[in-house]
Amino acid sequence: MRSVRKEYTNGVITIVWQNALCIHSGNCVRGLPAVFDTNASPWINAVGATMEEIVNQVQKCPSGALTCYKNTEVEDTISR
């Protein structure tokens, strides 16, 4: 399988998914279905929840296939 890294953003936070690390535990889908929906395309909807909800759910990924980061451009804008 070819390793794929995909990023999904809502402008404030970016969710990163790496297929080679994913063990398909389903924690993301069960925990935050408004963001993680395997029946949708794309399957990650970064506008489906708040930043806090996304961060909390991503931290529950047992394999590390899901990570996220705050977009620095938005942080810079907010701090001005």
SULVENQUI-V226247 format. One record per residue. N is the residue number from 0. RES is the residue in three letters. SS is DSSP state (H for helix, E for strand, L for the rest). PSI is psi in radians with two decimals (* if undefined). Layout:
# SULVENQUI-V226247
[[N,RES,SS,PSI] [N,RES,SS,PSI]]
This chain:
# SULVENQUI-V226247
[[0,MET,L,2.38] [1,ARG,L,2.36] [2,SER,L,2.21] [3,VAL,L,2.38] [4,ARG,E,2.15] [5,LYS,E,2.56] [6,GLU,E,2.44] [7,TYR,E,2.22] [8,THR,E,2.70] [9,ASN,L,0.17] [10,GLY,L,-0.48] [11,VAL,L,-0.71] [12,ILE,E,2.57] [13,THR,E,2.26] [14,ILE,E,2.28] [15,VAL,E,2.29] [16,TRP,E,2.27] [17,GLN,E,1.94] [18,ASN,L,-0.58] [19,ALA,L,-0.39] [20,LEU,L,-0.31] [21,CYS,L,2.25] [22,ILE,L,0.13] [23,HIS,L,0.78] [24,SER,L,-0.47] [25,GLY,L,0.04] [26,ASN,H,-0.73] [27,CYS,H,-0.81] [28,VAL,H,-0.77] [29,ARG,H,-0.61] [30,GLY,H,-0.57] [31,LEU,L,1.22] [32,PRO,L,-0.33] [33,ALA,L,-0.34] [34,VAL,L,-0.75] [35,PHE,E,1.85] [36,ASP,L,1.84] [37,THR,L,-0.19] [38,ASN,L,-0.12] [39,ALA,L,2.84] [40,SER,L,2.01] [41,PRO,L,2.77] [42,TRP,L,-0.20] [43,ILE,E,2.14] [44,ASN,L,1.66] [45,ALA,L,-0.21] [46,VAL,L,0.15] [47,GLY,L,-0.07] [48,ALA,L,3.02] [49,THR,L,2.88] [50,MET,H,-0.77] [51,GLU,H,-0.77] [52,GLU,H,-0.74] [53,ILE,H,-0.85] [54,VAL,H,-0.81] [55,ASN,H,-0.73] [56,GLN,H,-0.75] [57,VAL,H,-0.65] [58,GLN,L,-0.28] [59,LYS,L,-0.02] [60,CYS,L,2.04] [61,PRO,L,-0.40] [62,SER,L,-0.26] [63,GLY,L,0.18] [64,ALA,L,-0.51] [65,LEU,E,2.27] [66,THR,E,3.00] [67,CYS,E,2.80] [68,TYR,E,2.64] [69,LYS,E,2.45] [70,ASN,L,2.12] [71,THR,H,-0.55] [72,GLU,H,-0.71] [73,VAL,H,-0.74] [74,GLU,H,-0.76] [75,ASP,H,-0.70] [76,THR,H,-0.73] [77,ILE,H,-0.66] [78,SER,H,-0.18] [79,ARG,L,*]]
